[in-house]
Amino acid sequence: MILPADATDSIDIAARALAAGELVGFPTETVYGLGADAGVDTAVAKIFAAKGRPREHPLIVHVADPDPNGAGVAHFAASVPDFARRLMRAFWPGPLTLILPRRPGVGAAAAGGQDSIGLRCPSHPLALALLRAASALGVHGVAGPSANRFGRVSPTTAAHVQHEFGDALVILDGGACPVGIESTIVDCSRGAPVLLRPGMLTSNQIEAACGCKLFAKEELPGADLTLGAPAPRASGTLVAHYAPNAKVRLMDAGAIQTALDLLGAELDGSSARIAIYSRAIVRSRSKRVLRRRMPDDAGATAHQLFAVLREFDEEGATLIWVETPPAALEWDGVRDRLQRASAA
């Protein structure tokens, strides 16, 4: 059932469900999460079962307190390096996940069995209210991957979550997610910050905040990456991910227009239905072509991206042609999601 944000008992109902070991759909500023008590392995197992997600794929744990010395971080993390503390102070609450060494015996199922764990303090006011209410009931953190079937398009509204999991799931309705794509993930467990997944925070912003070089995950350990440990697995980093039912293809605007011109009237007599998501204006007379304009701004595109892909599926698109995003840093998160969607 969907719990309205303005109902006085919605937070209490959702928090008590988490404390009882049940699943809850909840909003964050990025996407909706499918939450469970991160400290209870049987509760976390329900997430993997509901999503159809392999249990070795780690989950991000959401904590109520942005303080690096707060109870949530201290409960799950064995240590927090100085540069990670600087990132927490700069961006928490907010769309940044940090991979930290995990305390032995805590959150193993949520961490996918790894010695590290991903922590985040979200900025959405309903998420924070839920986390605080759950914390008062003994829930130190909420494991919360995106509330969708494994590998599919992430949800950005409560209705999207209900469509994925049905009426039985308790869902806290916080409206449309303002950011719209998942958090940036930075590995802080290997002696220097390493970018595992881009989001709406740029690499320049992260380097400025932590005061040191941000390594790409493809870079080999060097003088500034002294520990040289293998990269931990992280949520949402598979080559193929975030995929709608229709096949996604990234193309430049000229290639999209050329393909439409070549197909011409043949489209009207075919079973194909092509959806176009582009910044440039492309033209086709075929009624089998759906068009949606991509904003020129990266943030606005991120906000609507997953909703647009879901809409194309609902309208029966068999192919989705997307204009390749610009090469600018602020587009890295959007480009990453589209590349993974097109690889599925």
QUICOR-V911643 format. One record per helix or strand of 2 or more residues. SS is the DSSP state (H for helix, E for strand). FROM is the first residue (numbers start at 1). TO is the last residue. If there is no record, write none. Layout:
SS,FROM,TO
SS,FROM,TO
//
This chain:
E,2,3
H,10,19
E,24,26
E,33,37
H,41,51
E,60,62
H,71,76
H,82,91
E,96,102
E,116,120
H,125,136
E,142,146
H,158,165
E,170,172
E,184,187
E,194,197
H,203,210
E,215,216
E,247,251
H,253,269
E,274,278
E,289,293
H,298,314
E,319,323
H,329,343
//
